Amino acid sequence: MSSALFSPHKLAGLELANRIVVSPMCQYSGNDGCANDWHLMHLGMLANSGAALVVVEATHVERHGRITHGCLGLYSDDNEAALERVIAQCRHLGTARFGIQIAHSGRKGSSQRPWEGGGALPRNDDPWQTIAASPIPFGNNWHTPREVTEDDMARVQDAFVRSAKRALNIGFDAIELHMAHGYLMHGFMSPISNKRTDQYGGSLDNRLRFPLSVARAVRAVVPKGIPLGARITGSDWREDGLRPDDAVIIARALHKEGFDFICVSSGGIAGDIRNPTTPGYNVPIAERVKKEVGVPTRTVGLIIKPEQAEEIVAKGQADMVSAARVFLDDPHWGWHAAKALGAEVRRPPQYARAGPKLWAPAAAKA
Ligand SMILES: Cc1cc2nc3c(=O)[nH]c(=O)nc-3n(C[C@H](O)[C@H](O)[C@H](O)COP(=O)(O)O)c2cc1C
């Protein structure tokens, strides 16, 4: 039986060996936005995980667009050189292709690393003025952001374009814009966080105006063959927030701007809202986006078992699946999924002896 999960997939000009993507995961471990040996180890580990594509963590377009003091950026020559060193090694020694997520934290910036508490940076820890669609904090005890001005929009859009160019210089195989999880772009889209009364607030069309302008500007500098996509929210998980119907409209608008793929995630718009905890909770929303928009679609969220991932792709609910935490728990998850599904996966030659032959004697005995 052939596996849908392990079938190849073409995304714009990029040939992917299978449908498994390592989801972007902040490591909060950079130095003024620069990647270092932690990232080399972390991404190097994931480069040989069996996933066809590894997406590098949210990498921020300006210094004050980072989430924490440890977040990565692509706002300086030093940032670019540091990430180039890491990615060159990972590409040289790994089997995966590499994408990057570029982002701006908006009102969730100026915060502590999760293991330092994850709240707003205290006064003695070099906090900064955050910006957002409206001057409403993310939650209790969070910084109050300053409302984004048109000058901010021009600067941030330019910063996205410059970071995308830096990502291309580094040689990334794919680029995605972070338009989910409550950060700046999602904050504009959601009626929970956007209370503006100008042309950037009110109707969904208005709330999409700035994010789509950024999307258009980035598309203009990313060559057609390089897949450019966005991670969007499928639901804000609150009555007065974005819903799956909106996700379909957002995905359609991005696809019209020439975006090659959409990753459907959800949640994160306000501090007091929790995501569902059911396996594959975003899958039905991704299925709608894929079927109603006809754009290559990825999804994420509690996709843990190989059989579950296989079913999502086999049933055509999504073209690709992302997973985050399972890859930290089991950095060879892709190998183990291949074994479970009777499929092949590329391993580096140094590790070839851990291939199917290792399991053949046990299978013969069974
Ligand atoms: C340590 C960690 C860091 C994360 N950082 C990012 C990030 O940089 N960008 C992003 O879009 N999602 C980020 N996420 C969310 C994951 O990409 C993923 O969407 C989420 O964990 C649900 O998938 P899972 O159930 O497979 O873990 C992060 C998750 C974890 C656990």
The ligand as an SDF file (V2000), in Angstrom:
LIG
                    3D

 31 33  0  0  0  0  0  0  0  0999 V2000
    8.4180   25.8310   21.4590 C   0  0  0  0  0  0  0  0  0  0  0  0
    7.3760   26.3070   20.4620 C   0  0  0  0  0  0  0  0  0  0  0  0
    7.6390   27.4430   19.7110 C   0  0  0  0  0  0  0  0  0  0  0  0
    6.7190   27.8810   18.7430 C   0  0  0  0  0  0  0  0  0  0  0  0
    7.0330   28.9310   17.9150 N   0  0  0  0  0  0  0  0  0  0  0  0
    6.2530   29.2030   16.8480 C   0  0  0  0  0  0  0  0  0  0  0  0
    6.6800   30.1010   15.8400 C   0  0  0  0  0  0  0  0  0  0  0  0
    7.7870   30.6310   15.8550 O   0  0  0  0  0  0  0  0  0  0  0  0
    5.8070   30.3620   14.8310 N   0  0  0  0  0  0  0  0  0  0  0  0
    4.5880   29.7510   14.7330 C   0  0  0  0  0  0  0  0  0  0  0  0
    3.8290   30.0210   13.7950 O   0  0  0  0  0  0  0  0  0  0  0  0
    4.1800   28.8550   15.6570 N   0  0  0  0  0  0  0  0  0  0  0  0
    5.0060   28.5570   16.6840 C   0  0  0  0  0  0  0  0  0  0  0  0
    4.6320   27.5900   17.5760 N   0  0  0  0  0  0  0  0  0  0  0  0
    3.3880   26.8540   17.3340 C   0  0  0  0  0  0  0  0  0  0  0  0
    3.6910   25.5930   16.5430 C   0  0  0  0  0  0  0  0  0  0  0  0
    4.3110   25.8840   15.3030 O   0  0  0  0  0  0  0  0  0  0  0  0
    2.4100   24.7820   16.3120 C   0  0  0  0  0  0  0  0  0  0  0  0
    1.5500   25.5170   15.4870 O   0  0  0  0  0  0  0  0  0  0  0  0
    1.7170   24.4050   17.6160 C   0  0  0  0  0  0  0  0  0  0  0  0
    2.6490   23.9740   18.5870 O   0  0  0  0  0  0  0  0  0  0  0  0
    0.6770   23.3030   17.4020 C   0  0  0  0  0  0  0  0  0  0  0  0
    1.3040   22.1890   16.8170 O   0  0  0  0  0  0  0  0  0  0  0  0
    1.7060   20.8600   17.6740 P   0  0  0  0  0  0  0  0  0  0  0  0
    0.4380   20.3980   18.3310 O   0  0  0  0  0  0  0  0  0  0  0  0
    2.2210   19.9040   16.6290 O   0  0  0  0  0  0  0  0  0  0  0  0
    2.7550   21.2400   18.6680 O   0  0  0  0  0  0  0  0  0  0  0  0
    5.5110   27.1720   18.5670 C   0  0  0  0  0  0  0  0  0  0  0  0
    5.2410   26.0560   19.3630 C   0  0  0  0  0  0  0  0  0  0  0  0
    6.1650   25.6050   20.2820 C   0  0  0  0  0  0  0  0  0  0  0  0
    5.8630   24.3580   21.0690 C   0  0  0  0  0  0  0  0  0  0  0  0
  1  2  1  0
  2  3  1  0
  2 30  2  0
  3  4  2  0
  4  5  1  0
  4 28  1  0
  5  6  2  0
  6  7  1  0
  6 13  1  0
  7  8  2  0
  7  9  1  0
  9 10  1  0
 10 11  2  0
 10 12  1  0
 12 13  2  0
 13 14  1  0
 14 15  1  0
 14 28  1  0
 15 16  1  0
 16 17  1  0
 16 18  1  0
 18 19  1  0
 18 20  1  0
 20 21  1  0
 20 22  1  0
 22 23  1  0
 23 24  1  0
 24 25  2  0
 24 26  1  0
 24 27  1  0
 28 29  2  0
 29 30  1  0
 30 31  1  0
M  END
$$$$
